[in-house]
Amino acid sequence: MQKKSNIVLIGLMGVGKTSIGRQLAKELNLSFYDSDQEIEKRTGATIPWIFDLEGEAGFRQRESKTITELMTLNNIVLATGGGVILNPENRQTLATHGIVIYLQANLDTLVERTSRNQNRPLLANTNPQEILEKLLAQRDPLYRETADLVYSTSANNINKIVQQIVQDLRQQGYFA
């Protein structure tokens, strides 16, 4: 088994990638990055603004470039955007350079969590539940194909989820 020093969190919006990622990085003494935040820092623009100006295709190009650059780093936890796995090259990059963890949650949980954040361009319509359902059906197989480990975040106990991830990573010999 190739020793990997990066942890990558994938999953739909609202599963808790950023919250869990920050705590996981702290617990393992790694640096934390959020790919969406990195894109915003690099462009000086918000994700919704990029979507409005460049469309989803333009955003995905920026996302791929950012992912490729971040995966050259070592000892990081990376929270990715929910659609990062749509690009086969991104899936390959993440799997090659990191331990990929798929965070998932049930549809009701996702609807409830995403309703609190207006910064989600793909949900900017009248039926976010329908959109989330379609995204989940489309992306779940890709998340599973890419992931080394899978965890449910529906119970919403970040501390327990992080402790389970750390325990599993240590048992598998990734981190001492």
C-alpha positions as CSV (number, residue, x, y, z in Angstrom):
1,M,0.0,0.0,0.0
2,Q,1.3,3.4,-1.0
3,K,1.6,5.7,2.0
4,K,-0.6,8.8,1.5
5,S,-0.2,11.9,3.6
6,N,-3.3,13.8,2.4
7,I,-7.0,13.3,3.3
8,V,-9.6,14.3,0.9
9,L,-13.3,14.8,1.8
10,I,-15.9,14.3,-0.9
11,G,-19.7,14.4,-0.8
12,L,-22.7,16.5,-1.6
13,M,-23.1,20.0,-0.3
14,G,-24.3,20.0,3.2
15,V,-22.7,16.8,4.4
16,G,-20.2,18.7,6.6
17,K,-17.0,18.4,4.6
18,T,-15.7,21.8,5.8
19,S,-16.7,21.4,9.5
20,I,-15.4,17.8,9.7
21,G,-12.3,18.7,7.7
22,R,-11.2,21.5,10.0
23,Q,-11.6,19.3,13.1
24,L,-9.9,16.3,11.4
25,A,-6.9,18.5,10.4
26,K,-6.6,19.8,13.9
27,E,-6.8,16.3,15.4
28,L,-4.1,14.9,13.0
29,N,-2.0,18.1,13.1
30,L,-2.4,18.6,9.3
31,S,-3.1,21.8,7.3
32,F,-6.7,22.4,6.2
33,Y,-7.9,23.6,2.8
34,D,-11.4,24.0,1.4
35,S,-11.2,24.0,-2.5
36,D,-14.2,26.4,-2.8
37,Q,-12.6,28.9,-0.4
38,E,-9.3,28.6,-2.3
39,I,-11.1,29.3,-5.6
40,E,-12.7,32.4,-4.0
41,K,-9.3,33.6,-2.6
42,R,-7.6,33.1,-5.9
43,T,-10.2,34.9,-8.0
44,G,-11.4,37.5,-5.5
45,A,-15.0,36.4,-6.4
46,T,-17.7,34.3,-4.7
47,I,-18.7,30.9,-6.1
48,P,-22.2,32.2,-7.1
49,W,-20.6,35.1,-8.9
50,I,-18.2,32.8,-10.8
51,F,-21.2,30.6,-11.7
52,D,-23.2,33.7,-12.9
53,L,-20.3,35.0,-15.0
54,E,-18.6,31.8,-16.3
55,G,-21.3,29.2,-15.9
56,E,-20.7,25.8,-14.3
57,A,-18.2,24.9,-17.0
58,G,-16.0,27.9,-16.1
59,F,-16.2,27.1,-12.4
60,R,-15.3,23.4,-13.0
61,Q,-12.2,24.5,-14.9
62,R,-11.1,26.6,-12.0
63,E,-11.9,23.8,-9.6
64,S,-9.8,21.3,-11.5
65,K,-6.8,23.6,-11.6
66,T,-7.1,24.3,-7.9
67,I,-7.5,20.6,-7.0
68,T,-4.4,19.7,-9.1
69,E,-2.3,22.4,-7.3
70,L,-3.6,21.6,-3.8
71,M,-2.8,17.9,-4.3
72,T,0.9,18.7,-4.9
73,L,1.0,19.6,-1.2
74,N,1.6,17.1,1.6
75,N,0.0,16.6,5.0
76,I,-3.3,18.3,4.2
77,V,-7.0,17.7,4.7
78,L,-8.9,19.0,1.7
79,A,-12.7,19.6,1.7
80,T,-13.8,19.6,-1.9
81,G,-16.8,21.0,-3.7
82,G,-19.7,18.5,-4.2
83,G,-19.2,18.3,-8.0
84,V,-15.4,17.7,-8.0
85,I,-16.0,14.1,-8.8
86,L,-17.8,14.8,-12.1
87,N,-14.4,15.2,-13.8
88,P,-12.6,11.8,-14.2
89,E,-9.2,13.6,-14.0
90,N,-10.2,15.1,-10.6
91,R,-11.2,11.6,-9.4
92,Q,-7.9,10.2,-10.5
93,T,-5.9,13.1,-8.9
94,L,-7.7,12.8,-5.6
95,A,-7.4,9.0,-5.4
96,T,-3.7,9.1,-6.4
97,H,-2.6,11.8,-3.9
98,G,-5.0,11.2,-1.0
99,I,-7.0,9.0,1.2
100,V,-10.5,9.8,-0.1
101,I,-13.3,9.9,2.4
102,Y,-16.9,10.0,1.2
103,L,-19.2,11.9,3.7
104,Q,-22.8,11.2,3.1
105,A,-26.1,12.2,4.7
106,N,-29.7,11.4,4.0
107,L,-31.8,13.6,1.8
108,D,-33.8,15.2,4.6
109,T,-30.6,16.2,6.4
110,L,-29.1,17.6,3.3
111,V,-32.2,19.7,2.6
112,E,-32.3,21.0,6.1
113,R,-28.6,21.9,6.2
114,T,-28.4,23.5,2.8
115,S,-31.5,25.7,3.5
116,R,-29.3,27.7,5.9
117,N,-26.8,28.8,3.2
118,Q,-27.7,31.0,0.3
119,N,-24.2,30.6,-1.2
120,R,-25.1,27.4,-3.2
121,P,-25.7,28.2,-6.9
122,L,-26.9,24.8,-7.9
123,L,-29.8,25.1,-5.4
124,A,-30.9,28.6,-6.5
125,N,-34.4,27.5,-7.6
126,T,-37.8,26.8,-6.1
127,N,-37.3,23.1,-5.3
128,P,-33.9,22.4,-3.7
129,Q,-35.0,19.0,-2.5
130,E,-35.6,17.8,-6.1
131,I,-32.2,19.2,-7.1
132,L,-30.4,17.4,-4.2
133,E,-32.2,14.2,-5.0
134,K,-31.0,14.3,-8.6
135,L,-27.5,15.3,-7.6
136,L,-27.4,12.4,-5.2
137,A,-28.6,9.9,-7.8
138,Q,-26.0,11.2,-10.3
139,R,-23.0,11.6,-8.0
140,D,-23.3,8.8,-5.4
141,P,-21.9,6.1,-7.7
142,L,-18.9,8.4,-8.5
143,Y,-18.3,9.2,-4.8
144,R,-18.4,5.5,-3.9
145,E,-16.1,4.6,-6.8
146,T,-13.5,7.2,-5.7
147,A,-13.7,6.7,-1.9
148,D,-11.4,4.6,0.3
149,L,-13.8,5.1,3.3
150,V,-17.4,6.1,3.7
151,Y,-19.1,7.7,6.7
152,S,-22.6,9.0,7.4
153,T,-23.0,12.4,8.8
154,S,-26.8,12.4,9.3
155,A,-26.5,12.0,13.0
156,N,-24.7,15.3,13.0
157,N,-22.2,14.6,15.8
158,I,-19.0,16.0,14.4
159,N,-16.8,14.9,17.3
160,K,-17.9,11.2,17.0
161,I,-17.4,11.2,13.2
162,V,-14.0,12.7,13.5
163,Q,-12.9,10.3,16.2
164,Q,-14.2,7.3,14.1
165,I,-12.3,8.6,11.1
166,V,-9.1,9.1,13.1
167,Q,-9.4,5.6,14.6
168,D,-10.0,4.0,11.2
169,L,-7.1,5.8,9.6
170,R,-4.7,4.8,12.5
171,Q,-5.9,1.2,12.3
172,Q,-5.2,1.1,8.6
173,G,-1.7,2.5,9.3
174,Y,-2.1,5.9,7.6
175,F,-1.4,7.9,10.7
176,A,0.4,7.0,13.9
